[in-house]
Amino acid sequence: MNLQEYLTENRRTVDKALDEMLPAEDNEPTLLHQAMRYSVFAGGKRLRPILAMTAAEIVSGDGECVMPLAVALECIHTYSLIHDDLPAMDDDDVRRGKPTAHKVFGEAVAILAGDSLLTFAFGVLAGPGSIRIYRPDRLLATIGELAVAAGPEELIGGQFLDIMSENKPVEAQTVERIMLSKTAALISASLTCGARLAGGCEEEIRILGRYGKMLGSAFQMKDDLLDLEGDAAKLGKAVKKDHEHGKATYPKLLGKSKTKDMMRELIDLALDVIRPFGARAAILADIGRYVVERVH
């Protein structure tokens, strides 16, 4: 199976699980549940849940054994996008080629839909279904790691630093901290938590965590480059907005050419990190190459 077939097949599997687990649109309060489902099913790569499934395949051969985690990861990611798009944050009107949640449902409902997705994600992992499936120690460690990755030390802290750094002179250390916290932390946790729930050993989890941080950093570099030179129609959102807002990015600090060199070097290092897995990590290596070659 080639990478595109793999991504397409697993995206369908994740979408099916999301559809089954999320509250139906006609559940009360209906408008809130409509906003949640609208945002989740507005499109997207499903990269984080697929990475969790890939990690599970590497350590156990079964990617679908971590579907509750896959659903939780996509809900956490979608919540972060809803809040990022708000007028008080990045003030975006379009996401994935569709109006953002606050443009469709209003700012208050969008905020609550994001809050609901975040809490729903942890409810999925702490619920009876997950408790029956997973060893308690693995499940508790996963919930704890995701709480850190999504919290003020990582994702939220990275968003905070991103906003506080707008239109200010920054050093490379600040840009790296934003990148590692806002993007790489959840991508790395997708891999480590997927491996942990599937029964991976500590060394396997450690290797996947290192790879995830590099992959997440390269992913953010590519996003920052696409903001400057991407096609708005393919991206499904406006371009040059980060540039206009004076965001702290490597392309702004170092220029596009040097950023591209750094990104490629980082992926090369990442591919070396997962070399001990051999052929088991072939798809994961392909995902790394895809991240830096993508056009959206």
C-alpha positions in Angstrom: 0.0 0.0 0.0 1.4 3.4 -1.0 1.3 6.4 1.4 -1.8 8.1 -0.2 -3.8 4.9 -0.1 -2.7 4.4 3.6 -3.7 8.0 4.5 -7.0 7.7 2.7 -8.0 4.4 4.2 -7.1 5.4 7.7 -8.7 8.8 7.4 -12.0 7.0 6.5 -11.5 4.7 9.5 -11.0 7.7 11.8 -14.0 9.6 10.3 -16.2 6.5 10.9 -15.2 6.3 14.5 -15.7 10.1 15.0 -19.1 9.9 13.5 -20.1 7.0 15.8 -18.6 8.5 19.0 -19.6 12.2 18.7 -23.0 13.2 19.9 -25.6 13.3 17.0 -26.6 16.7 15.7 -30.2 16.3 17.0 -29.0 15.7 20.6 -29.8 18.6 22.9 -28.4 21.2 22.9 -28.6 20.7 19.1 -26.8 23.9 18.0 -23.8 23.1 20.2 -23.6 19.6 18.8 -24.0 20.9 15.3 -21.1 23.2 15.8 -18.9 20.4 17.2 -19.6 18.1 14.2 -19.4 20.9 11.7 -15.8 21.7 12.9 -14.7 18.1 13.1 -16.0 17.2 9.7 -15.0 20.3 7.9 -12.0 18.4 6.4 -8.5 17.9 7.5 -5.7 15.4 7.2 -6.4 13.4 10.4 -2.6 13.4 10.8 -2.5 13.1 14.6 -4.9 10.1 14.8 -3.2 8.4 11.9 0.2 8.8 13.6 -1.2 7.2 16.7 -2.5 4.3 14.6 0.9 4.1 12.8 2.8 3.9 16.1 0.5 1.2 17.3 1.1 -0.8 14.1 4.9 -0.4 14.6 4.8 -1.9 18.1 1.9 -4.3 17.8 0.8 -4.7 14.2 -2.7 -3.4 15.0 -3.5 0.3 14.3 -7.2 0.1 15.0 -6.6 -1.0 18.6 -6.1 2.7 19.5 -9.3 4.2 18.0 -10.5 5.9 21.2 -7.1 7.7 21.3 -7.4 8.6 17.6 -10.8 10.1 18.2 -9.6 12.0 21.2 -6.6 13.4 19.4 -8.7 14.7 16.5 -11.1 16.3 18.9 -8.3 18.0 20.8 -6.8 19.2 17.5 -10.1 20.6 16.2 -10.8 22.4 19.5 -7.4 24.1 19.2 -8.2 25.2 15.6 -11.7 26.6 16.6 -10.1 28.7 19.3 -7.1 29.7 17.1 -9.5 31.1 14.5 -11.4 33.3 16.9 -11.3 37.1 16.5 -9.4 37.4 19.8 -6.7 35.0 18.5 -5.8 34.7 14.8 -9.1 36.1 13.5 -9.6 33.7 10.5 -12.8 33.6 8.5 -11.9 30.5 6.5 -10.5 27.1 7.5 -10.2 24.1 5.2 -12.0 26.0 2.5 -15.1 26.6 4.7 -16.2 29.4 7.0 -14.8 29.0 10.4 -17.0 28.0 13.3 -17.4 31.5 14.8 -18.5 32.8 11.3 -21.2 30.1 11.1 -22.4 29.7 14.7 -21.3 32.9 16.4 -18.3 33.5 18.7 -20.0 32.2 21.9 -21.1 28.9 20.4 -17.7 28.4 18.7 -15.9 28.9 22.1 -18.3 26.4 23.7 -17.9 23.9 20.8 -14.2 24.0 21.3 -14.5 23.6 25.0 -16.9 20.6 24.5 -14.5 18.9 22.1 -11.6 19.2 24.5 -13.6 17.7 27.4 -15.2 15.1 25.2 -11.8 13.9 24.2 -10.8 13.1 27.8 -14.2 11.6 28.4 -13.6 9.2 25.6 -10.3 8.1 27.1 -11.6 7.9 30.7 -14.9 6.3 29.8 -16.0 2.7 30.3 -15.1 1.6 26.8 -11.5 2.6 27.2 -11.3 1.2 30.7 -12.4 -2.2 29.4 -9.8 -2.2 26.6 -6.6 -0.9 28.1 -4.4 -1.7 31.0 -5.0 1.0 33.7 -1.4 2.1 34.0 -1.1 2.6 30.2 -4.4 4.4 30.1 -3.6 6.7 33.0 -0.1 7.6 31.6 -1.7 8.4 28.2 -4.4 10.7 29.7 -1.7 12.4 31.8 0.6 12.9 28.8 -2.2 14.3 26.6 -3.2 16.7 29.4 0.3 18.1 29.4 0.6 18.2 25.6 -2.7 20.1 25.3 -2.1 22.3 28.4 -0.3 25.5 29.4 3.1 23.9 29.3 2.7 22.9 25.7 -0.1 23.6 23.2 -1.8 26.4 25.0 1.5 27.8 26.2 2.8 27.8 22.7 -0.3 29.7 21.5 0.1 32.2 24.3 3.8 32.8 23.4 2.8 33.0 19.7 0.3 35.8 20.4 2.6 37.6 22.8 5.5 37.6 20.2 3.5 39.2 17.4 5.2 42.2 15.8 8.1 42.0 18.3 11.8 41.2 17.7 12.4 37.6 18.7 15.4 35.2 18.8 15.5 31.7 17.3 15.1 30.2 20.8 11.6 31.8 21.1 10.6 30.6 17.6 11.7 27.1 18.5 9.8 27.2 21.7 6.6 28.3 20.0 7.1 25.6 17.3 7.8 22.8 19.8 4.9 23.7 22.1 2.2 24.8 19.7 2.6 22.0 17.1 5.3 19.4 17.9 4.0 18.5 21.4 0.7 17.0 20.3 2.2 15.4 17.2 4.8 13.7 19.4 2.2 12.7 22.0 0.1 11.1 19.2 3.0 8.7 18.5 4.1 8.0 22.1 0.5 7.5 23.3 -0.4 5.3 20.4 2.7 3.1 21.1 2.0 3.0 24.8 -1.6 2.0 24.6 -0.6 -0.7 22.1 1.9 -2.2 24.5 5.2 -0.7 23.2 8.2 -0.8 25.4 9.9 2.3 26.9 12.6 2.4 24.2 10.1 2.2 21.4 8.1 5.0 23.0 11.2 7.1 23.5 12.3 6.7 19.8 8.8 7.6 18.6 8.7 10.7 20.9 12.0 12.0 19.5 10.8 11.4 15.9 7.5 13.2 16.7 9.2 16.3 18.0 11.2 16.6 14.8 8.3 15.8 12.6 6.1 18.3 14.4 8.8 21.0 14.1 9.2 20.3 10.4 5.4 20.4 10.0 5.2 23.9 11.5 8.1 25.1 9.3 6.3 23.9 6.3 3.1 25.6 7.4 5.0 28.9 7.9 6.5 28.5 4.4 3.0 27.8 2.9 1.7 30.9 4.5 4.2 32.9 2.4 4.2 30.9 -0.9 1.3 28.5 -0.8 -1.9 28.5 -3.0 -4.9 29.7 -1.0 -7.2 27.5 -3.0 -5.2 24.4 -2.2 -4.7 25.4 1.4 -8.3 26.3 2.0 -7.4 29.4 3.9 -5.9 32.9 3.3 -2.2 33.2 2.8 0.3 35.7 4.1 -1.9 36.3 7.2 0.8 35.2 9.6 3.2 37.5 7.8 0.8 40.4 8.1 0.3 39.7 11.8 4.0 39.7 12.4 4.1 36.1 13.6 7.4 34.8 15.1 8.4 32.2 12.5 11.6 30.9 11.0 10.9 32.2 7.5 10.5 35.7 9.1 13.7 35.3 11.2 15.9 33.5 8.8 14.3 33.7 5.4 12.6 31.1 3.2 15.7 29.4 1.8 17.4 28.8 5.1 14.1 27.6 6.7 13.7 25.0 3.8 17.3 23.8 4.4 16.6 23.5 8.2 13.4 21.6 7.5 14.9 19.1 5.2 17.9 18.5 7.6 15.4 18.0 10.4 13.5 15.3 8.5 16.7 13.6 7.6 17.7 13.4 11.3 14.2 12.2 12.1 14.4 9.4 9.6 17.7 8.3 11.2 16.0 8.2 14.6 13.5 5.6 13.5 16.0 3.5 11.6 16.1 0.9 14.4 12.5 -0.1 13.5 13.6 -1.1 10.1 10.8 -1.9 7.6 8.2 -1.6 10.3 8.6 2.2 10.1 8.4 2.5 6.3 5.0 4.3 6.4 6.2 6.6 9.2 9.2 7.5 7.1 7.0 8.2 4.2 4.8 10.5 6.3 8.0 12.4 7.3 8.8 13.0 3.6 5.2 13.9 2.9 5.2 16.6 5.6 7.9 18.6 3.9 6.7 18.0 0.3 3.0 18.8 0.8 1.2 21.7 -0.9 -1.6 22.1 1.7 
